[in-house]
Amino acid sequence: MVIKPRVLTPGPTALLPEAALAQAAASMHHRTDAFIELFKQVREGLKHLFQTRRDVLMFSASGTGGLEACVVNLVRPGDEVICVNAGKFGERWTKMNRTFGAKVHELKLADGQAVSVSAVKQALDQAPQCRAVFVQGSESSTATVHPVREIAALVRERPQCVICVDAITWIGAHEVRTDDWGLDLVVCGSQKALAMPPGLAFVSISEKAERLMQGVSTPRYYFDFAREAKAQKEFQTAFTPAISLVAALAASLAWVRQMGVENLWRNAAVLASMTREAMKAIGLEIFSQAPSDSVTAVCAPAALGSGKIIKRMKERHGAIIADGQDDLKNRVFRLAHLGYYDYMEALGLIGALEDVLLGLGHSFESGKALAAAQAQYRKLTATH
Amino acid sequence: MVIKPRVLTPGPTALLPEAALAQAAASMHHRTDAFIELFKQVREGLKHLFQTRRDVLMFSASGTGGLEACVVNLVRPGDEVICVNAGKFGERWTKMNRTFGAKVHELKLADGQAVSVSAVKQALDQAPQCRAVFVQGSESSTATVHPVREIAALVRERPQCVICVDAITWIGAHEVRTDDWGLDLVVCGSQKALAMPPGLAFVSISEKAERLMQGVSTPRYYFDFAREAKAQKEFQTAFTPAISLVAALAASLAWVRQMGVENLWRNAAVLASMTREAMKAIGLEIFSQAPSDSVTAVCAPAALGSGKIIKRMKERHGAIIADGQDDLKNRVFRLAHLGYYDYMEALGLIGALEDVLLGLGHSFESGKALAAAQAQYRKLTATH
């Protein structure tokens, strides 16, 4: 049988063909007018994606590089910070801040729980010197969203504190309004909703954050915001950029711009909702208490475990879906909905999951998940 | 919403990524060792695809060019030939033969009917001087297969007659054994099961056909078999070949070779069977009395017509499916299963069709077509 390989994980995601082609065709030197022209487009596109009038910096690095850049430019040894830790990526904020000498107040949550606004408020009240709140927009390890907009409102009232958002799987899948919501540091990566390969990280920086970062002397070289900002205002990067990825990025951002970022949010919301209804219809539980639209974590039937399901999905249908991480390994499987992903593909995935689950002996009425997904899609897109 | 454009017609079909990339990367001159190396691979791959030990000629032309090549190399003005006409492409055999002066005995069939072996036998008995039987392997306008193997057995007994098969949507979707079945002239095109762009035609020629064609003086230049055979034995073409398409062809043939052509046949058979069961499950009739595995023609509900269905499929889901041709326009829609097409994509298409039909007011239980398709898939691929 013909099996098309499909990457259906919360990153890397399926490539936008225009981005793949632009990447393949890119052959230029970065200290040229051609690159300057390309990078001008990129900088405009990033503003639309982030919904900001401020500049967005680009680094040739994975998303984690973008996170580290925030910490090293903002946090001084001994600074008090609050880190929301609701999974693998929240844990990363904690570890990273400790690595650079911060005193971390960790808000540790059970897997699948979102932080409450009141818990953050309490932590802020107990640490009036707090330099920053570090949080995920979407914690993709547990497929959970945090109430970032509300947390930002709390932080906005505190002149010496900023909010720093890991928005890597949040931007382009959820409504994100950097300026309107007062998000100070926002980090994104290339291989998520932008539907392009990994290798680029993006960071937007508010005026307030810029002010607070002045004089911070935490050692940094590659990830120095001031150096990059100076170069990027001239449509250059401080160090050799990943040129082919910048070409892909320009194509992806043009695609987002053309449809409007709101449509990308809506797409993920509709496909995620379809997927959740589909899973519930065949008796599977959604793991998160505050489900993300970028990725859905589904509890595997206890008798099976997620490992078998994932293995069989790959063998039988060529689709790569994600296992749970750490403690959640073999307990949940994760289905992504972000980026270049559509209704027909979502149905294909749900149908293939039915096939795999039935084959493994999980009992339900065949076609039920698909019918539920279709019904939800019709409900959410009703024009007829 | 994100909508991925999909070509789900019986040609052009979705591109194999490896072929698309090879096409994009190809940059060579054709009178070089590099081209010779490429063309050696192509010639081996075509033998596997056609299941022949004989050479297969390649022309830079559409499939129709390959059909014409057969006529002009074989048929002398005044020759009697039998043409099976069960649709648009059978009609083409008839017109083409008449254009070059043949006396055509046309076996005209109602749309959706396959020719019977006895009808061909009778025609052969009534025309003992008959030079050739022209037939489609798969008549894609009505999604019908003819009993070509059995017709070939009749022709084999007649030393002065050959069978000439339009196998354009037949090869790679149905079992085709050129040598074992004694198929004399077999024509294929690049944009069908090979999952590459249009622009190349392939013709296999039996020893018997080669013998009969000696001395045929029907005017021809570009499509002269003898000239091409001479050049292609030296791994060259007589005229400038479509170089980028030859590079794509090499990639497609490598893919076929790797999985084995039998798996490509089986893939189409399974997906076609799924599709037929899905359509029947929601009360839609399969048009053909002898359905092809490369494409399925489905009767549109009379109240709707196929035009509306096709338009809405494109608008709402980005999928291009085919209308009926000529008299069948607005009566049937056609769904292809050949080439680089898999289970998840088939489910996506069936689900999208359900969505479109429900939206247009055709009434059935949502999800029923999908469940039928899944059940048929499980039945045909049962390993669990």
Boltz contact constraints between the chains, C-beta under 6 A:
constraints:
  - contact:
      token1: [A, 1]
      token2: [B, 267]
      max_distance: 6.0
  - contact:
      token1: [A, 2]
      token2: [B, 267]
      max_distance: 6.0
  - contact:
      token1: [A, 2]
      token2: [B, 342]
      max_distance: 6.0
  - contact:
      token1: [A, 3]
      token2: [B, 342]
      max_distance: 6.0
  - contact:
      token1: [A, 4]
      token2: [B, 342]
      max_distance: 6.0
  - contact:
      token1: [A, 267]
      token2: [B, 1]
      max_distance: 6.0
  - contact:
      token1: [A, 267]
      token2: [B, 2]
      max_distance: 6.0
  - contact:
      token1: [A, 317]
      token2: [B, 344]
      max_distance: 6.0
  - contact:
      token1: [A, 342]
      token2: [B, 2]
      max_distance: 6.0
  - contact:
      token1: [A, 342]
      token2: [B, 3]
      max_distance: 6.0
  - contact:
      token1: [A, 342]
      token2: [B, 4]
      max_distance: 6.0
  - contact:
      token1: [A, 344]
      token2: [B, 317]
      max_distance: 6.0
  - contact:
      token1: [A, 344]
      token2: [B, 348]
      max_distance: 6.0
  - contact:
      token1: [A, 344]
      token2: [B, 352]
      max_distance: 6.0
  - contact:
      token1: [A, 347]
      token2: [B, 347]
      max_distance: 6.0
  - contact:
      token1: [A, 347]
      token2: [B, 348]
      max_distance: 6.0
  - contact:
      token1: [A, 347]
      token2: [B, 351]
      max_distance: 6.0
  - contact:
      token1: [A, 348]
      token2: [B, 344]
      max_distance: 6.0
  - contact:
      token1: [A, 348]
      token2: [B, 347]
      max_distance: 6.0
  - contact:
      token1: [A, 348]
      token2: [B, 348]
      max_distance: 6.0
  - contact:
      token1: [A, 351]
      token2: [B, 347]
      max_distance: 6.0
  - contact:
      token1: [A, 352]
      token2: [B, 344]
      max_distance: 6.0
  - contact:
      token1: [A, 359]
      token2: [B, 384]
      max_distance: 6.0
  - contact:
      token1: [A, 366]
      token2: [B, 371]
      max_distance: 6.0
  - contact:
      token1: [A, 366]
      token2: [B, 374]
      max_distance: 6.0
  - contact:
      token1: [A, 367]
      token2: [B, 367]
      max_distance: 6.0
  - contact:
      token1: [A, 367]
      token2: [B, 370]
      max_distance: 6.0
  - contact:
      token1: [A, 367]
      token2: [B, 371]
      max_distance: 6.0
  - contact:
      token1: [A, 370]
      token2: [B, 367]
      max_distance: 6.0
  - contact:
      token1: [A, 370]
      token2: [B, 370]
      max_distance: 6.0
  - contact:
      token1: [A, 371]
      token2: [B, 366]
      max_distance: 6.0
  - contact:
      token1: [A, 371]
      token2: [B, 367]
      max_distance: 6.0
  - contact:
      token1: [A, 374]
      token2: [B, 366]
      max_distance: 6.0
  - contact:
      token1: [A, 384]
      token2: [B, 359]
      max_distance: 6.0
